[in-house]
Amino acid sequence: MNIVINKPYQIFWFSIPIIILFGLTNGDNYLDVNLHDTMFVVTNSYIAKIFSVLFGLIGVGYWLMHKFRYNLSKRLNLIHIILTIGGLITIWTIILIFSESNFKYGNSYPNKINRNLILTILTLLIIIGQLIYLTNIIGGLIKKRNITSG
């Protein structure tokens, strides 16, 4: 748990190959979201590419703050990690459980409105996590640096 809070860049960099592997194995599946009169259809491979780039950038930000010894809030680090990685895992679990291929053979397809509402709320939580990340980075830059050796 100490590595998660003190070196969060390792968690995000370790997640990138897992995300890419998931995108390659489930690339044919897709997520369709209907907002008013517009239907958004996105494949899992595209989502995996976006999140791997996002996690890489987040990891670089945390690594630079660690390398130049800026102090970050450990509590905000933990909240950001939980919202980002937990939200992503939950979104992909919902996509896999409620994919149309699971309901082809006589089972009724669940209500798409409820699924879309859950996905929207989770996406907003992930966005809030990114705002917490930016707040933590800006706060770390404003605070005094840790100049001690080690």
N, CA and C atoms as an extended XYZ file, in Angstrom:
450
Properties=species:S:1:pos:R:3:atomname:S:1:resname:S:1:resid:I:1 pbc="F F F"
N         0.823       -1.197        0.000 N   MET     1
C         0.000        0.000        0.000 CA  MET     1
C         0.867        1.260        0.000 C   MET     1
N         2.059        1.140        0.589 N   ASN     2
C         2.942        2.291        0.658 CA  ASN     2
C         3.444        2.689       -0.725 C   ASN     2
N         3.692        1.693       -1.605 N   ILE     3
C         4.140        1.996       -2.974 CA  ILE     3
C         3.032        2.701       -3.745 C   ILE     3
N         1.795        2.283       -3.507 N   VAL     4
C         0.660        2.892       -4.213 CA  VAL     4
C         0.588        4.380       -3.906 C   VAL     4
N         0.820        4.750       -2.666 N   ILE     5
C         0.685        6.158       -2.280 CA  ILE     5
C         1.955        6.951       -2.600 C   ILE     5
N         3.125        6.360       -2.348 N   ASN     6
C         4.378        7.097       -2.531 CA  ASN     6
C         4.886        7.097       -3.966 C   ASN     6
N         4.614        6.026       -4.715 N   LYS     7
C         5.071        5.933       -6.107 CA  LYS     7
C         3.902        5.518       -7.003 C   LYS     7
N         2.914        6.392       -7.159 N   PRO     8
C         1.740        6.011       -7.955 CA  PRO     8
C         2.043        5.844       -9.435 C   PRO     8
N         3.147        6.405       -9.899 N   TYR     9
C         3.490        6.254      -11.320 CA  TYR     9
C         3.717        4.791      -11.674 C   TYR     9
N         4.212        3.998      -10.733 N   GLN    10
C         4.426        2.572      -11.000 CA  GLN    10
C         3.105        1.848      -11.237 C   GLN    10
N         2.081        2.213      -10.510 N   ILE    11
C         0.761        1.600      -10.681 CA  ILE    11
C         0.210        1.928      -12.067 C   ILE    11
N         0.306        3.184      -12.473 N   PHE    12
C        -0.233        3.579      -13.776 CA  PHE    12
C         0.574        2.975      -14.913 C   PHE    12
N         1.898        2.905      -14.792 N   TRP    13
C         2.704        2.309      -15.844 CA  TRP    13
C         2.489        0.804      -15.915 C   TRP    13
N         2.285        0.148      -14.774 N   PHE    14
C         2.017       -1.284      -14.767 CA  PHE    14
C         0.657       -1.590      -15.398 C   PHE    14
N        -0.270       -0.662      -15.302 N   SER    15
C        -1.617       -0.860      -15.852 CA  SER    15
C        -1.656       -0.786      -17.373 C   SER    15
N        -0.711       -0.107      -17.993 N   ILE    16
C        -0.740        0.098      -19.439 CA  ILE    16
C        -0.703       -1.218      -20.221 C   ILE    16
N         0.221       -2.156      -19.935 N   PRO    17
C         0.185       -3.411      -20.697 CA  PRO    17
C        -1.095       -4.213      -20.483 C   PRO    17
N        -1.641       -4.143      -19.284 N   ILE    18
C        -2.892       -4.855      -19.005 CA  ILE    18
C        -4.031       -4.264      -19.830 C   ILE    18
N        -4.075       -2.943      -19.918 N   ILE    19
C        -5.117       -2.276      -20.696 CA  ILE    19
C        -4.970       -2.604      -22.182 C   ILE    19
N        -3.739       -2.565      -22.682 N   ILE    20
C        -3.510       -2.876      -24.097 CA  ILE    20
C        -3.876       -4.328      -24.389 C   ILE    20
N        -3.514       -5.239      -23.495 N   LEU    21
C        -3.868       -6.643      -23.678 CA  LEU    21
C        -5.383       -6.834      -23.696 C   LEU    21
N        -6.077       -6.140      -22.809 N   PHE    22
C        -7.538       -6.199      -22.795 CA  PHE    22
C        -8.109       -5.655      -24.099 C   PHE    22
N        -7.551       -4.560      -24.590 N   GLY    23
C        -8.025       -3.980      -25.842 CA  GLY    23
C        -7.796       -4.887      -27.032 C   GLY    23
N        -6.676       -5.606      -27.033 N   LEU    24
C        -6.396       -6.522      -28.139 CA  LEU    24
C        -7.299       -7.751      -28.100 C   LEU    24
N        -7.577       -8.264      -26.914 N   THR    25
C        -8.401       -9.469      -26.818 CA  THR    25
C        -9.887       -9.179      -26.996 C   THR    25
N       -10.338       -7.990      -26.641 N   ASN    26
C       -11.752       -7.642      -26.751 CA  ASN    26
C       -11.967       -6.484      -27.715 C   ASN    26
N       -11.121       -6.362      -28.716 N   GLY    27
C       -11.191       -5.238      -29.642 CA  GLY    27
C       -12.438       -5.219      -30.506 C   GLY    27
N       -13.043       -6.383      -30.745 N   ASP    28
C       -14.239       -6.427      -31.581 CA  ASP    28
C       -15.486       -5.969      -30.852 C   ASP    28
N       -15.486       -6.066      -29.539 N   ASN    29
C       -16.641       -5.603      -28.767 CA  ASN    29
C       -16.701       -4.088      -28.817 C   ASN    29
N       -17.858       -3.561      -28.576 N   TYR    30
C       -18.014       -2.120      -28.660 CA  TYR    30
C       -18.932       -1.622      -27.546 C   TYR    30
N       -18.839       -0.332      -27.335 N   LEU    31
C       -19.688        0.359      -26.378 CA  LEU    31
C       -20.545        1.325      -27.175 C   LEU    31
N       -21.852        1.218      -27.023 N   ASP    32
C       -22.729        2.170      -27.700 CA  ASP    32
C       -23.512        2.950      -26.653 C   ASP    32
N       -23.441        4.252      -26.796 N   VAL    33
C       -24.107        5.157      -25.869 CA  VAL    33
C       -25.025        6.050      -26.682 C   VAL    33
N       -26.273        6.109      -26.283 N   ASN    34
C       -27.265        6.923      -26.971 CA  ASN    34
C       -27.544        8.157      -26.128 C   ASN    34
N       -27.181        9.331      -26.669 N   LEU    35
C       -27.451       10.597      -26.011 CA  LEU    35
C       -28.381       11.412      -26.898 C   LEU    35
N       -29.578       11.580      -26.432 N   HIS    36
C       -30.629       12.269      -27.167 CA  HIS    36
C       -30.816       11.619      -28.542 C   HIS    36
N       -30.466       12.315      -29.609 N   ASP    37
C       -30.638       11.768      -30.953 CA  ASP    37
C       -29.330       11.282      -31.562 C   ASP    37
N       -28.284       11.193      -30.760 N   THR    38
C       -26.977       10.817      -31.281 CA  THR    38
C       -26.541        9.493      -30.666 C   THR    38
N       -26.067        8.599      -31.515 N   MET    39
C       -25.562        7.299      -31.060 CA  MET    39
C       -24.048        7.293      -31.206 C   MET    39
N       -23.344        7.097      -30.087 N   PHE    40
C       -21.896        6.996      -30.088 CA  PHE    40
C       -21.526        5.523      -29.980 C   PHE    40
N       -20.734        5.051      -30.928 N   VAL    41
C       -20.263        3.666      -30.925 CA  VAL    41
C       -18.739        3.700      -30.916 C   VAL    41
N       -18.153        3.091      -29.879 N   VAL    42
C       -16.707        3.101      -29.705 CA  VAL    42
C       -16.253        1.670      -29.436 C   VAL    42
N       -15.220        1.224      -30.146 N   THR    43
C       -14.713       -0.126      -29.910 CA  THR    43
C       -13.835       -0.153      -28.663 C   THR    43
N       -13.726       -1.338      -28.070 N   ASN    44
C       -12.904       -1.487      -26.872 CA  ASN    44
C       -11.427       -1.229      -27.162 C   ASN    44
N       -10.972       -1.548      -28.372 N   SER    45
C        -9.566       -1.302      -28.696 CA  SER    45
C        -9.268        0.206      -28.695 C   SER    45
N       -10.204        1.017      -29.164 N   TYR    46
C       -10.017        2.469      -29.154 CA  TYR    46
C       -10.011        3.004      -27.724 C   TYR    46
N       -10.919        2.490      -26.890 N   ILE    47
C       -10.950        2.895      -25.481 CA  ILE    47
C        -9.648        2.516      -24.796 C   ILE    47
N        -9.122        1.323      -25.109 N   ALA    48
C        -7.862        0.876      -24.516 CA  ALA    48
C        -6.711        1.789      -24.923 C   ALA    48
N        -6.684        2.223      -26.182 N   LYS    49
C        -5.620        3.127      -26.635 CA  LYS    49
C        -5.694        4.457      -25.903 C   LYS    49
N        -6.891        4.991      -25.762 N   ILE    50
C        -7.053        6.275      -25.078 CA  ILE    50
C        -6.611        6.178      -23.626 C   ILE    50
N        -7.054        5.126      -22.928 N   PHE    51
C        -6.697        4.992      -21.522 CA  PHE    51
C        -5.216        4.669      -21.334 C   PHE    51
N        -4.590        3.951      -22.258 N   SER    52
C        -3.158        3.685      -22.105 CA  SER    52
C        -2.347        4.971      -22.266 C   SER    52
N        -2.739        5.835      -23.196 N   VAL    53
C        -2.060        7.131      -23.337 CA  VAL    53
C        -2.314        7.991      -22.099 C   VAL    53
N        -3.552        8.014      -21.616 N   LEU    54
C        -3.878        8.787      -20.411 CA  LEU    54
C        -3.071        8.296      -19.221 C   LEU    54
N        -3.003        6.972      -19.025 N   PHE    55
C        -2.248        6.432      -17.892 CA  PHE    55
C        -0.761        6.708      -18.046 C   PHE    55
N        -0.245        6.700      -19.274 N   GLY    56
C         1.156        7.031      -19.491 CA  GLY    56
C         1.455        8.467      -19.101 C   GLY    56
N         0.582        9.391      -19.500 N   LEU    57
C         0.773       10.805      -19.144 CA  LEU    57
C         0.657       11.035      -17.646 C   LEU    57
N        -0.296       10.369      -17.019 N   ILE    58
C        -0.443       10.492      -15.568 CA  ILE    58
C         0.802        9.951      -14.871 C   ILE    58
N         1.308        8.807      -15.350 N   GLY    59
C         2.518        8.230      -14.769 CA  GLY    59
C         3.716        9.151      -14.909 C   GLY    59
N         3.850        9.784      -16.072 N   VAL    60
C         4.953       10.725      -16.280 CA  VAL    60
C         4.820       11.910      -15.319 C   VAL    60
N         3.607       12.405      -15.125 N   GLY    61
C         3.404       13.517      -14.191 CA  GLY    61
C         3.790       13.149      -12.772 C   GLY    61
N         3.352       11.990      -12.309 N   TYR    62
C         3.719       11.545      -10.963 CA  TYR    62
C         5.229       11.303      -10.861 C   TYR    62
N         5.821       10.732      -11.916 N   TRP    63
C         7.248       10.439      -11.886 CA  TRP    63
C         8.075       11.728      -11.823 C   TRP    63
N         7.679       12.732      -12.599 N   LEU    64
C         8.402       14.008      -12.568 CA  LEU    64
C         8.301       14.664      -11.195 C   LEU    64
N         7.132       14.591      -10.588 N   MET    65
C         6.978       15.168       -9.248 CA  MET    65
C         7.858       14.416       -8.243 C   MET    65
N         7.954       13.097       -8.393 N   HIS    66
C         8.792       12.298       -7.497 CA  HIS    66
C        10.277       12.567       -7.758 C   HIS    66
N        10.660       12.660       -9.032 N   LYS    67
C        12.065       12.866       -9.394 CA  LYS    67
C        12.579       14.213       -8.894 C   LYS    67
N        11.773       15.247       -9.030 N   PHE    68
C        12.197       16.577       -8.601 CA  PHE    68
C        11.810       16.874       -7.153 C   PHE    68
N        11.336       15.845       -6.440 N   ARG    69
C        11.063       15.873       -5.002 CA  ARG    69
C        10.051       16.922       -4.584 C   ARG    69
N         8.986       17.019       -5.341 N   TYR    70
C         7.862       17.842       -4.915 CA  TYR    70
C         6.950       16.983       -4.052 C   TYR    70
N         6.421       17.577       -2.998 N   ASN    71
C         5.541       16.844       -2.093 CA  ASN    71
C         4.112       16.871       -2.608 C   ASN    71
N         3.525       15.681       -2.755 N   LEU    72
C         2.131       15.560       -3.139 CA  LEU    72
C         1.335       15.054       -1.952 C   LEU    72
N         0.073       15.366       -1.940 N   SER    73
C        -0.807       14.876       -0.886 CA  SER    73
C        -1.050       13.382       -1.085 C   SER    73
N        -0.720       12.596       -0.084 N   LYS    74
C        -0.904       11.150       -0.179 CA  LYS    74
C        -2.385       10.791       -0.230 C   LYS    74
N        -3.195       11.553        0.435 N   ARG    75
C        -4.641       11.310        0.422 CA  ARG    75
C        -5.216       11.560       -0.966 C   ARG    75
N        -4.791       12.652       -1.606 N   LEU    76
C        -5.263       12.930       -2.963 CA  LEU    76
C        -4.729       11.908       -3.964 C   LEU    76
N        -3.495       11.430       -3.740 N   ASN    77
C        -2.972       10.351       -4.583 CA  ASN    77
C        -3.882        9.136       -4.518 C   ASN    77
N        -4.245        8.729       -3.306 N   LEU    78
C        -5.076        7.543       -3.128 CA  LEU    78
C        -6.466        7.726       -3.736 C   LEU    78
N        -7.061        8.892       -3.528 N   ILE    79
C        -8.388        9.159       -4.093 CA  ILE    79
C        -8.319        9.124       -5.622 C   ILE    79
N        -7.289        9.717       -6.194 N   HIS    80
C        -7.133        9.732       -7.647 CA  HIS    80
C        -6.975        8.315       -8.193 C   HIS    80
N        -6.156        7.509       -7.552 N   ILE    81
C        -5.937        6.134       -8.017 CA  ILE    81
C        -7.223        5.331       -7.937 C   ILE    81
N        -7.948        5.454       -6.843 N   ILE    82
C        -9.194        4.693       -6.681 CA  ILE    82
C       -10.225        5.112       -7.720 C   ILE    82
N       -10.397        6.425       -7.916 N   LEU    83
C       -11.391        6.889       -8.884 CA  LEU    83
C       -11.012        6.514      -10.312 C   LEU    83
N        -9.753        6.627      -10.663 N   THR    84
C        -9.340        6.372      -12.037 CA  THR    84
C        -9.310        4.879      -12.359 C   THR    84
N        -8.535        4.127      -11.617 N   ILE    85
C        -8.386        2.700      -11.930 CA  ILE    85
C        -9.651        1.935      -11.545 C   ILE    85
N       -10.221        2.254      -10.399 N   GLY    86
C       -11.468        1.590       -9.999 CA  GLY    86
C       -12.603        1.897      -10.956 C   GLY    86
N       -12.692        3.145      -11.410 N   GLY    87
C       -13.727        3.512      -12.370 CA  GLY    87
C       -13.555        2.799      -13.693 C   GLY    87
N       -12.310        2.693      -14.164 N   LEU    88
C       -12.041        2.008      -15.428 CA  LEU    88
C       -12.394        0.521      -15.333 C   LEU    88
N       -12.002       -0.119      -14.246 N   ILE    89
C       -12.326       -1.535      -14.061 CA  ILE    89
C       -13.832       -1.741      -14.005 C   ILE    89
N       -14.531       -0.861      -13.317 N   THR    90
C       -15.985       -0.976      -13.216 CA  THR    90
C       -16.657       -0.758      -14.566 C   THR    90
N       -16.177        0.208      -15.344 N   ILE    91
C       -16.748        0.464      -16.662 CA  ILE    91
C       -16.568       -0.748      -17.562 C   ILE    91
N       -15.369       -1.323      -17.587 N   TRP    92
C       -15.145       -2.474      -18.449 CA  TRP    92
C       -15.914       -3.697      -17.975 C   TRP    92
N       -16.109       -3.830      -16.678 N   THR    93
C       -16.927       -4.933      -16.169 CA  THR    93
C       -18.367       -4.785      -16.641 C   THR    93
N       -18.899       -3.585      -16.585 N   ILE    94
C       -20.267       -3.341      -17.052 CA  ILE    94
C       -20.378       -3.580      -18.549 C   ILE    94
N       -19.365       -3.156      -19.307 N   ILE    95
C       -19.382       -3.384      -20.753 CA  ILE    95
C       -19.396       -4.877      -21.050 C   ILE    95
N       -18.578       -5.642      -20.344 N   LEU    96
C       -18.513       -7.080      -20.591 CA  LEU    96
C       -19.789       -7.802      -20.165 C   LEU    96
N       -20.331       -7.421      -19.025 N   ILE    97
C       -21.535       -8.091      -18.526 CA  ILE    97
C       -22.742       -7.773      -19.393 C   ILE    97
N       -22.888       -6.515      -19.779 N   PHE    98
C       -24.073       -6.097      -20.508 CA  PHE    98
C       -23.841       -5.996      -22.013 C   PHE    98
N       -22.854       -6.713      -22.546 N   SER    99
C       -22.680       -6.689      -23.991 CA  SER    99
C       -23.816       -7.470      -24.647 C   SER    99
N       -24.147       -7.090      -25.864 N   GLU   100
C       -25.271       -7.717      -26.555 CA  GLU   100
C       -25.028       -9.188      -26.834 C   GLU   100
N       -23.762       -9.602      -26.936 N   SER   101
C       -23.475      -11.005      -27.210 CA  SER   101
C       -23.888      -11.906      -26.050 C   SER   101
N       -23.984      -11.362      -24.850 N   ASN   102
C       -24.412      -12.158      -23.699 CA  ASN   102
C       -25.918      -12.376      -23.691 C   ASN   102
N       -26.665      -11.654      -24.527 N   PHE   103
C       -28.118      -11.727      -24.495 CA  PHE   103
C       -28.708      -12.143      -25.841 C   PHE   103
N       -27.949      -12.847      -26.674 N   LYS   104
C       -28.428      -13.221      -28.001 CA  LYS   104
C       -29.455      -14.344      -27.968 C   LYS   104
N       -29.299      -15.300      -27.120 N   TYR   105
C       -30.078      -16.526      -27.195 CA  TYR   105
C       -31.267      -16.501      -26.243 C   TYR   105
N       -32.244      -15.708      -26.559 N   GLY   106
C       -33.507      -15.727      -25.847 CA  GLY   106
C       -33.546      -14.906      -24.569 C   GLY   106
N       -32.414      -14.501      -24.058 N   ASN   107
C       -32.436      -13.677      -22.855 CA  ASN   107
C       -32.770      -12.242      -23.254 C   ASN   107
N       -33.530      -11.578      -22.433 N   SER   108
C       -33.892      -10.194      -22.755 CA  SER   108
C       -32.708       -9.282      -22.477 C   SER   108
N       -32.546       -8.312      -23.344 N   TYR   109
C       -31.469       -7.349      -23.175 CA  TYR   109
C       -31.850       -6.375      -22.069 C   TYR   109
N       -30.931       -6.087      -21.130 N   PRO   110
C       -31.272       -5.181      -20.028 CA  PRO   110
C       -31.545       -3.770      -20.534 C   PRO   110
N       -32.122       -2.995      -19.690 N   ASN   111
C       -32.493       -1.629      -20.022 CA  ASN   111
C       -31.237       -0.802      -20.321 C   ASN   111
N       -31.110       -0.308      -21.559 N   LYS   112
C       -29.935        0.463      -21.958 CA  LYS   112
C       -29.858        1.805      -21.240 C   LYS   112
N       -30.999        2.352      -20.880 N   ILE   113
C       -30.993        3.650      -20.210 CA  ILE   113
C       -30.293        3.541      -18.865 C   ILE   113
N       -30.573        2.477      -18.107 N   ASN   114
C       -29.917        2.299      -16.819 CA  ASN   114
C       -28.422        2.065      -16.995 C   ASN   114
N       -28.034        1.278      -17.988 N   ARG   115
C       -26.618        1.024      -18.246 CA  ARG   115
C       -25.916        2.314      -18.640 C   ARG   115
N       -26.530        3.090      -19.506 N   ASN   116
C       -25.926        4.351      -19.928 CA  ASN   116
C       -25.819        5.336      -18.768 C   ASN   116
N       -26.804        5.343      -17.882 N   LEU   117
C       -26.747        6.218      -16.720 CA  LEU   117
C       -25.593        5.825      -15.807 C   LEU   117
N       -25.429        4.530      -15.580 N   ILE   118
C       -24.331        4.058      -14.738 CA  ILE   118
C       -22.989        4.397      -15.375 C   ILE   118
N       -22.859        4.177      -16.683 N   LEU   119
C       -21.612        4.493      -17.376 CA  LEU   119
C       -21.317        5.989      -17.352 C   LEU   119
N       -22.346        6.802      -17.476 N   THR   120
C       -22.161        8.254      -17.425 CA  THR   120
C       -21.684        8.700      -16.050 C   THR   120
N       -22.280        8.161      -15.005 N   ILE   121
C       -21.868        8.519      -13.645 CA  ILE   121
C       -20.431        8.084      -13.390 C   ILE   121
N       -20.078        6.875      -13.822 N   LEU   122
C       -18.700        6.407      -13.645 CA  LEU   122
C       -17.710        7.256      -14.430 C   LEU   122
N       -18.083        7.664      -15.633 N   THR   123
C       -17.212        8.530      -16.424 CA  THR   123
C       -17.021        9.882      -15.738 C   THR   123
N       -18.081       10.414      -15.165 N   LEU   124
C       -17.954       11.678      -14.428 CA  LEU   124
C       -17.054       11.516      -13.204 C   LEU   124
N       -17.125       10.366      -12.532 N   LEU   125
C       -16.234       10.123      -11.394 CA  LEU   125
C       -14.779       10.040      -11.839 C   LEU   125
N       -14.538        9.438      -13.001 N   ILE   126
C       -13.168        9.388      -13.519 CA  ILE   126
C       -12.683       10.795      -13.857 C   ILE   126
N       -13.548       11.627      -14.422 N   ILE   127
C       -13.178       13.014      -14.735 CA  ILE   127
C       -12.893       13.787      -13.454 C   ILE   127
N       -13.694       13.572      -12.416 N   ILE   128
C       -13.437       14.212      -11.122 CA  ILE   128
C       -12.086       13.755      -10.579 C   ILE   128
N       -11.754       12.477      -10.780 N   GLY   129
C       -10.441       11.975      -10.368 CA  GLY   129
C        -9.308       12.707      -11.064 C   GLY   129
N        -9.491       13.038      -12.347 N   GLN   130
C        -8.456       13.764      -13.081 CA  GLN   130
C        -8.342       15.205      -12.583 C   GLN   130
N        -9.449       15.787      -12.177 N   LEU   131
C        -9.396       17.137      -11.587 CA  LEU   131
C        -8.666       17.100      -10.249 C   LEU   131
N        -8.867       16.028       -9.483 N   ILE   132
C        -8.140       15.864       -8.220 CA  ILE   132
C        -6.645       15.715       -8.507 C   ILE   132
N        -6.307       14.970       -9.555 N   TYR   133
C        -4.899       14.813       -9.960 CA  TYR   133
C        -4.281       16.171      -10.288 C   TYR   133
N        -4.966       16.960      -11.105 N   LEU   134
C        -4.434       18.283      -11.457 CA  LEU   134
C        -4.294       19.175      -10.231 C   LEU   134
N        -5.272       19.108       -9.332 N   THR   135
C        -5.202       19.881       -8.089 CA  THR   135
C        -4.003       19.458       -7.264 C   THR   135
N        -3.759       18.164       -7.186 N   ASN   136
C        -2.633       17.652       -6.418 CA  ASN   136
C        -1.302       18.078       -7.036 C   ASN   136
N        -1.191       18.019       -8.355 N   ILE   137
C         0.051       18.430       -9.034 CA  ILE   137
C         0.291       19.923       -8.834 C   ILE   137
N        -0.738       20.735       -9.028 N   ILE   138
C        -0.580       22.188       -8.854 CA  ILE   138
C        -0.247       22.515       -7.399 C   ILE   138
N        -0.925       21.845       -6.469 N   GLY   139
C        -0.616       22.051       -5.051 CA  GLY   139
C         0.798       21.633       -4.716 C   GLY   139
N         1.278       20.545       -5.315 N   GLY   140
C         2.650       20.104       -5.084 CA  GLY   140
C         3.671       21.083       -5.641 C   GLY   140
N         3.345       21.703       -6.767 N   LEU   141
C         4.261       22.694       -7.342 CA  LEU   141
C         4.305       23.969       -6.506 C   LEU   141
N         3.180       24.311       -5.888 N   ILE   142
C         3.119       25.527       -5.079 CA  ILE   142
C         3.825       25.332       -3.739 C   ILE   142
N         3.662       24.118       -3.150 N   LYS   143
C         4.296       23.833       -1.859 CA  LYS   143
C         5.804       23.843       -1.992 C   LYS   143
N         6.433       23.918       -0.842 N   LYS   144
C         7.892       23.879       -0.804 CA  LYS   144
C         8.383       22.475       -1.142 C   LYS   144
N         9.485       22.402       -1.873 N   ARG   145
C        10.060       21.105       -2.248 CA  ARG   145
C        10.729       20.454       -1.050 C   ARG   145
N        10.783       19.110       -1.109 N   ASN   146
C        11.497       18.335       -0.104 CA  ASN   146
C        12.947       18.253       -0.529 C   ASN   146
N        13.840       18.982        0.152 N   ILE   147
C        15.233       19.101       -0.261 CA  ILE   147
C        16.111       18.074        0.447 C   ILE   147
N        15.562       17.292        1.347 N   THR   148
C        16.389       16.336        2.076 CA  THR   148
C        16.957       15.298        1.141 C   THR   148
N        18.113       14.760        1.497 N   SER   149
C        18.745       13.735        0.647 CA  SER   149
C        18.025       12.413        0.804 C   SER   149
N        18.126       11.585       -0.207 N   GLY   150
C        17.509       10.262       -0.119 CA  GLY   150
C        16.819        9.938       -1.291 C   GLY   150
